[in-house]
Amino acid sequence: MNFNNVRFERSFGTSAQLPPSTAPEVAFAGRSNVGKSSLLNKLFNRKGLAKVSQTPGKTATINFFDGDGVRFVDLPGYGYAKVSKSEKERWSELIEGYFNQDRAFALVVSLIDIRHAASDLDVNMVNFLREADLPFVVVLTKADKLSRQQQNKQKAALKRQLELGADTPLVVTSSAKGDGMDELRSIIKEAVA
C-alpha cells in the first residue's frame, strides 16, 4: 500500500448522503483542535490534502480519501469548535450516523492531544469504540511540544486513564517532526490486510 497515492474523493454534509461502503475503511476521529488534518497530511506525505486551519473545527463534513483500495475517512472534530448549537448537532449526527451504518470498519484512529488528560469526549469515544467492538488505535498527537520524559509520563497517564489493555496500540506522533508515522502506517497496513 502506497500512502503517497491517497487522493481526495468527496465530502458529505449528512450521514444520509454517505456512499455505500465498498472498501476497508480507516476512520480518523478526535477533538476539533487535536491536529487531525496535519496528521493526515503527514501520514500521506502531502501538504494540502486535508485542509489545515488556524481555527479549530473547520472540518464540518465527512471527507473521504481513496488510496489503493482503502478508504480513509476524516470525521468532523468534536468538542471545542466555536460554532452554533445546531451546527454541533449536525456534526454529532454525522459522526453517529457514520458509525451506525453497516460499513467495512478496518480501523478507527482515535486522536488525543498528548499534552492534556483525555477529555470526557475522548473517553466517551474510546469507550464507544470498545463497546461497539470496533478495531481501534489511540494516537497521541503534538508530541513535539513535550520533552521525551514528559511524553513517556503522559503516555503512561493516558493509558491508565483510558484503561487501555496491551492489545490496544498507543502511538505517540508529531506531525511537525514525523514521529510515529511509520508505526501508524504499519498498524493501518496490518488492519486493512
N, C-alpha and C positions, 0 to 999 in steps of 0.2 A: 504494500500500500504506500503510495507516494503522497505525503501530506502537502507537497508543493502544488499538486494538481487540483486541490479543492477550489471550487468556484461557487459564487453566489447563485442560488437557484431562484427563490421567491420569498416574499414576506406576506404574512397573513395577519389580519386585524381581529378576527374572531375564530373561535375553535371550530365553528361550523364550516369555515372556508378551508380548513386544513385538508391537504391531499391525502389519499389513502397511503398507508404505509407499505412501500414496495421494496424496501431495503433495510438492512440493520440500521438502527438509529442510535446516535450518541448525542444525548441532550446535555446542555450546559445550563445550570441553574445557580442563582446566587443573588445577594443583595444588590441594590441599584449601584452602589459605589465600590463594588468588590474588584473591579478591573477585568470584567469578563471579556469585553471587546479587545483589550490589549493582549489578554492571554490567547484568545483565538488567533489574532494576527501573528503572534509569536509562534504558536503551535503550527500554523500553516506557512510560516516564513513569508508573510505578505503584510505590507504596511497598512493598506486601506481596505482590506477585505471586509472586516467588521468595523463599523463606524465608531470611532472613539470620540468622546465628547468631554469637555470640561464640566458639563452639567450632568451629574449622576441621573440615571433613569431615562436616558434618551432612547433606549431600546423599548419601543412601545408596541412592537409587533413580535410575532414568532418568525424568526428568519431561518430559512433552510439553505444549507450549503451542500453541494454534491461533490463527492470525492471517491472515485474508483469503486463504485457500487456500495458506498456507505453514505448515509445522510447524517450531516451534523446539524443539530437543531439548537439555535440560540434563543433561549426563553427570555421574556422580559424580566428585568431585575425586580426584586420585591423589596418592600420597605421604604427606605429613606426618601425617595424622589418627591419633589415639591410639585405635585400635580393634584388636580381636583379629586374629590372622593369618587365621582362617577368614573374617572379615568383609572383610579386604583382598582375599582370593582371590575372594570373591563379587563385589566391586566390579570387580576385574580381568576376571572372566568377563563381567560386564555390559558393560563398555566394549568388550572384544574381540568379544563376541557381537554387539553393535550394529554394529560396523564390518565384521564378517564376513558380515552379511546383505546381501541384494540390496535396497538402499534407494535412494531418489532423492536422493542427496547433492548439494545445490546448493552448499553451502559448509560448511567446518569452521572455527570461530573458535577458534584456539589462544591461550589466555590465559597471559601470563607477567608476573610482577611486575617492573616496570622497575627496582626498587631493587637487584636482585641479578643476578648472572650466571645464565643459564639452568641449571637443574639437569639431571642426567643424564636424568631422566624427561621434562623439557621437550624436550631434544634428541632423545630417542627418539621422542616424539610427532611432532615436526616431520619427522624422518626417515621415520617411518612414513607420514605423510600424503603426503610427496613420493614415496616408493617405491610407494605404493598409487595414485598419480596422482589424488589427491582434490584438488578445488579448496579452497584454504585461505587464510586471512589470519592474521597474527600480531598480536595485540592486547596492548599493554603496559599493564598496569593500575597504579593508585596513583601516577600522575604528580604529583598534588598534594603528595606527600611530598618532592618534589625541586624544586630551582630549575630554571628554563628551561635554563640552561647544563648542569646535571647531567643533565637529561632528554636533551638532544642528545648528550651524551657516552655515556650508557647506551644510547641508541637505536643509535648507531653501533657500539658494542661488541657488542650483542646481534645486530645484523645480520651482523657478521663471525662471531661465534661460531656462529650458526645457518646460516651460509653461504647467506643469502637473496639471490636474484638480484633484478634490477629488476622482474621480473614478479610477485613476491610482495609484496602490500601489507603495510605495517608501520604500525600505527595506535597513537599514544600517547593514552591515555584517563585520565580521572579520573571515577569515579562520584560523588565528592563535589562536583565543580565542573561536571561535564557535558562536559568537554573531550573531543574526538574522537568524540562520539556521532553528530553529523551525518555525519561522514566514514564511520563504521562503517555507519550506516543506508544511505548511498548505495552502499557496497560490497555490502551484503546485497540491496538492491533490484536492482542490476545482476546479481547472481548468480542470483536467482530469476526474472528476467525471461525 
